Amino acid sequence: MAFCENLSAFLTKEGFQPEATEFGLQFKFQGLEFVHFKDDNDELFLNLFFPQIFPVTPENKADVLEAINTADNDVKLAKGAIRFGNAVWVGTECALSEGYDLSAIVPRCVNAMLYYRDTFYRAYSQTPSGQAEMKKAQENQPAPEA
């Protein structure tokens, strides 16, 4: 059985309802979308991605890269990158050995990506772009009713 099929069977067993796509699989966890890109040339390689956790614009790109660098240094297993030029994606990649146990690997990968997202957001909030966005969001909050 191909790795992508093994992963799909595991996710189904765990209640994730994976969906086969032209690129591999996608599934939701806690309402968030995750993807796996199939690699028919390497059956012992797992990759999982948490796509588009943050938009990238020409105006915020330098601060996004700073936040990615901070998160990459602070978080093990998961790493971030700007993909397709317009969004931060978080990914995990693992070389597997024969007899691998996805029940020990997949939850740790997903949790690492969620932790990475939170670490990235904290780091970005400390940048000039992040501070300006937070100030703008606070100014747009409705006044509390008396």
N, C-alpha and C positions, 0 to 999 in steps of 0.2 A: 504494500500500500504506500503510495506517495506521501511525503511529509504533509503536504497541504491537506490531504484527505485525513491523515491522522489528527492533525490539529482541528479540523472541522468536527470530527467524531468526538474529540475531547471537549470542545466547546459546547457541542450539542448535549453531551452527557451532563455538563455542568449547568445547563439551562441558558446558555448565551444566545442561541438561535443564530449561528453564523450564516452569512449569505455569500455564496460563491460569486465572484466577479471575474472579469477578464484578466485582472491583475493578481488575483489570489482570493482573499477572504476579507470580509468586513463584519464586525460585530459590535454590539453595544454593551457597555458596562456602566451602571449608574447613570444611564441616559447619555453617555458620551460615546462617540464613535471611535473605534480602533480598527486598524487594518494590518493585514499580513500580505507581503508580496511573495508570491510563489517563486521558487528557484528550482526548476526541474533538474539542474545540473549539480545540486548539492542537497541531498536528502537529509543531511545532518546539520543543517543550519537553520536557526530560527531567527526571524526578524518580526518585530511588532512595532507599530507606529501609532502615535496619538497625533492625528493631523490637525493642522491649522489652529494651534492654541492661541495664536496672537497675530494680528495683521501687521505687515511691514510696509511702510511708506518711505519715500525718499526723505521725508522730514524726521522720521523716528529711527531710521535704519542704524545709525551709529550707536544710539542708546540701546536698541534691541541687541546688537552684537555685543555690547558691554554686558547686558543682562545674561545673554547666552553664555558668555565666557565665565561669568560668576557662577551660574548654575552648573555649568560643565565641571568646574573645579570643586564644587560643593557636593555634587550628587554622584554616587557610583551607580553603575549599570546603565542608566538612562542618559542620553545626550541629546542636545538640541541642535538644530540647523535651520537656516532659511531655505525652504524648498520652493521651487517654481517662482522664485523671486518676489513672492508676496505674502508669505506666512511662515511663522515658526512652527516646525514640527518637532516632536520628541520621538526618539526611537530607542529600541533596545535590540541588540544582536547577540546571539549566543551560538558558539560552536558546540554541538551536542555530541555525546558519545553513544555508541550502540546501547540499547536498553534504556534510553532516556525516559524520565518520568515527567510528563507535562504538568501533572498536578503539583509538582514541586517547583516548576519553572515559570509557568504562565502567570499565576497570581503574583509572584515576586516581580516579574517584568511589568505587569500592569500597575502595581502599587508604586514601583520605582518611577514610572512615567507620571503618575498623579503627583508624587512628591516633587518631581522635577518641575512640573507645571507651577506648583505653589512657590517653589524656590525661585523660578524665573520671574513670576509676578512680583514677589517681594523685591528682587534685585532691580527689576524695571521701575518699580515705584520710587526707587532712590535716585533714578537718573533725572536730568532736567526735563526730558520729554514726559516721563512718568509723573513727575511732580506737577507739571503743567496740566496734564490730563486729569489728575486727581482734583486739582483746584477747580478746573472747569466743571467737573462732574458735581462737586460740592456746591458750586454757585448755581447750578441748574436744579438742585433739589428744591422741592416745594417747601415753603415756610410752614412750620408746624402750626396747627390750628390751636387757638387759645381756648 
